Amino acid sequence: MVYYNNVYDNTYGIHIDESSLNQIIGNCVHNNRVDIFLRDGSSLNVIKRNTIIFNRLGINAMNAPYNLIKKNNIMWNFHNAYVFYYIWNFPGNRWVNNFWSHLRIFPKLIPSIIGLPHGIILGFEIDWRPALFPHIDFLNTKRAIIKNVETSKNLSWLCYIPKNERDAECHWNKKH
């Protein structure tokens, strides 16, 4: 179980290899090369209520099917998510109500590469009902990111970053 951590400045923020039935809940994972990396048979894991921001790759599932990825804020990453799995692991992972960098009213396609016995094909997994707005009920924890980013007409991300500290107080503000 990985609960309520601030994970930053690593190659892999949270790396799960050949492990199942884990819970990754309530973490702020940022400024890593790969934020959450599931690989080689890691399945039946729950990734829920995390803030995954400012990484090269937000979530990478490599041959790691049947995971539940639910109600996360996956935003401002170079690539938010990427999946590779073999055809015999179809249907892959279940993505539910994640926020994907901006307001979405249509399903979110997550790019995938599907390995076949003699090659690969391009595919996708789907978050059928992505969140319209960031999940703000669990964002009021310490972050070390930026000063102000406009995210919608009604919300902005504000941070106070002291000179010599990695962590800062950040929160979502509702604009009037």
N, C-alpha and C positions, 0 to 999 in steps of 0.2 A: 504494500500500500504506500502510495506517495501522496500525502495530503499537505496542502497549504504551505508550499515552499516558494521562495523567490529564487529561480534558477537562471543564471545569466553568464555570458562570456565563456562558453564552452564549445567544443566541437559538437557534442551531442548534449542537449539539455537533459532529457530523460531518455534512456536507452533501455529497451526491454528486448532481450534476446532469448528465444526458446523458452518463454515463460508464459503461463496462462493464469487466468482468474485473478489478475491484478486490478487494482483500482487507482486511477490517477485523477485526483479530485481537488479542485480549488487552488491550483498552482498558478503562479505568474511565471511563465517561461519566456524569456526574451533575450535578444542579442546573442544568439547561438548560431552555429552554422546550420544544424538541424535541431529543431525544438524537441519534438517527440518522435522517436524512432522505434518502430515495432518491426521485428524481423524474425525470420526463420521459424515459423510455426507458432509465434506468439499469438494466441487466439483467446477468445472469450474474455478479453480485458474490457474494462469500462474506463473511458476517458471523458470526464464530465466536469463542467463548470470551471474550466481553465481559461486563462487569458494567454493567448499564444501570439506574440507580436514581435516585429522587428527582427526577423530571422531570415536567413537565406531560404530555408524550407521549413514551413510550419509543422506539418505532420507527414511523416513518411512511413508507409506500411509496405514492407517488402516481404512477400510471401508470408503475410500475417493476416489471415482471414478471420471472419466472424467476430470482429470487435465492435463494440458499441461506442460511437463518438457522438456525444450528445451535449447540447447547450453550452458549447464553448464559444469564446470570442476568438476567431481566427482571422487576424487582420494585420495589414501593413507588413506582410512578409513578401519577399521577392517572389516566392511561389507558396501559396497557402497550403496546398496538399498535393501529394503524389502517391500513387499506388502501383505496386507490381505484384501479381500473383499468377499462379499456374491455373490453367483452365479447370483442373479437378478441384480447386478450392472455390469455384464459383458458388455463391453469389458475392463473395468478397466481404466487405464491412458494411455496417449499418450506420448511416449518418443522419442525425435527427436534430433539427432546430438549432443549428450552429449559425453564428453571425459571421458573414464573410466580407469584411472591409467596407461594405456599403449596403444600402437598402436593396433588398432583392424581393421581388414579388413572384418570380418564377423559380423553379427548382434549380439548384446549383449542381453543375456537372463537375466531378472530380476526375481529372485525367488519370488513366490507367494504362499500363502495358500488361497484356495477358499472354503468358507463356504457353505455347502449344508444344506437342511432342517434337515438331520439326520447324519451329519458328516462333514468331510473336505476332500479335495483332494489337492495334490500338483500341482502347475501350474507355469506359468511364464508369464510375460509381455515382450515385445521386443522393444529394440531400433534398428530399422531396418537399420539405417545408422549412426552408432556412428562416432564421429569425429576421424580422424586419428591421430591428434595431439592436444595438449591443445589449447584452445582458448586464444591466448596471447594478443589480443587487449584490454582485460579488466582486465589483471592480474597486471598491474603496480600500485597497491594501497598498502597501508600499511598492513603488515602481521607480525605475531609474531610466527615464526615456527622454521626453521632449517637453517643451514649454506649453505649446498650444496648437491643437489641430482641430480644424472645423470638420465635423463628421456628418452633420445634417443641419437642417434649419433649426432644430430644437436642442441639439446636443453639441457640446465641445469637450475635448479632453484637455484638462489643465494640470500642469505639474509645477511644483516648486522644487528646484534642484539646487541644494546648497553647494558651495564651491568645491569642497573636498570630500563629498560623499557620493557613493555609487547609488544609494537608495534615496528616493525622494517621495514626497507626498503628492499623489496624483488622484484625480477623481473626475467623474463626469459631471458636468454642469448643465442644468436645463436652462436654456435661454428664454427670456420672456418676450 
